[in-house]
Amino acid sequence: MAQENPTPSTPPPPSQNERIVAAIQCLQDELESLRVVVKYMAFDLDCTRRERDEAKRTAENWHRKAGRMCQEVFRLRAKLKSKE
């Protein structure tokens, strides 16, 4: 009786159905990753808009203060000139 040499069995090639299932799973994983990226980008955009709006308000406040200070300087100069 001849001894059979055990050879490692190679798995059969995936069927078309198995390839389709694997491709769908891969697509679902990629879509989930895309959802996470889009959520992060939306969050980042919202933060950027809030930061922009805050910077704009700060600049407008400084502009108003500077305008009032200039008016005060002009008023004081005029007052000083009238006393001369």
FENSUL-V353068 format. One record per residue. N is the residue number from 0. SS is DSSP state (H for helix, E for strand, C for the rest). OMEGA is omega in radians with two decimals (NA if undefined). D_CENTER is the distance of its C-alpha to the mean C-alpha in whole Angstrom. Layout:
n={N/N}
ss={SS/SS}
omega={OMEGA/OMEGA}
d_center={D_CENTER/D_CENTER}
This chain:
n={0/1/2/3/4/5/6/7/8/9/10/11/12/13/14/15/16/17/18/19/20/21/22/23/24/25/26/27/28/29/30/31/32/33/34/35/36/37/38/39/40/41/42/43/44/45/46/47/48/49/50/51/52/53/54/55/56/57/58/59/60/61/62/63/64/65/66/67/68/69/70/71/72/73/74/75/76/77/78/79/80/81/82/83}
ss={C/C/C/C/C/C/C/C/C/C/C/C/C/C/C/H/H/H/H/H/H/H/H/H/H/H/H/H/H/H/H/H/H/H/H/H/H/H/H/H/H/H/H/H/H/H/H/H/H/H/H/H/H/H/H/H/H/H/H/H/H/H/H/H/H/H/H/H/H/H/H/H/H/H/H/H/H/H/H/H/H/H/H/C}
omega={-3.11/3.10/3.09/3.08/3.09/3.10/3.12/-3.12/3.09/3.14/3.13/3.14/-3.10/3.12/3.13/3.13/3.13/3.10/3.12/3.13/3.13/3.13/3.12/3.11/3.12/3.11/3.12/3.10/3.14/3.10/3.10/3.09/3.12/3.10/-3.14/3.14/-3.14/3.10/3.12/-3.13/3.10/3.10/-3.13/3.11/3.13/3.11/3.14/3.11/3.12/3.11/3.11/-3.13/3.12/3.11/3.12/3.10/3.13/3.13/3.12/3.10/3.11/-3.14/3.12/3.13/3.14/3.11/3.11/3.13/3.10/3.11/3.14/3.11/3.13/3.14/3.13/3.08/3.13/3.13/3.12/3.13/-3.12/3.13/-3.10/NA}
d_center={72/69/66/63/60/57/54/50/49/47/44/45/43/40/41/39/38/37/35/33/33/31/29/28/27/25/23/22/21/18/18/17/14/13/13/11/8/8/8/5/3/6/6/3/5/8/8/8/11/13/13/14/17/18/19/20/23/23/24/26/28/29/30/32/34/35/36/38/39/41/43/44/45/47/48/50/51/53/54/55/57/59/60/62}
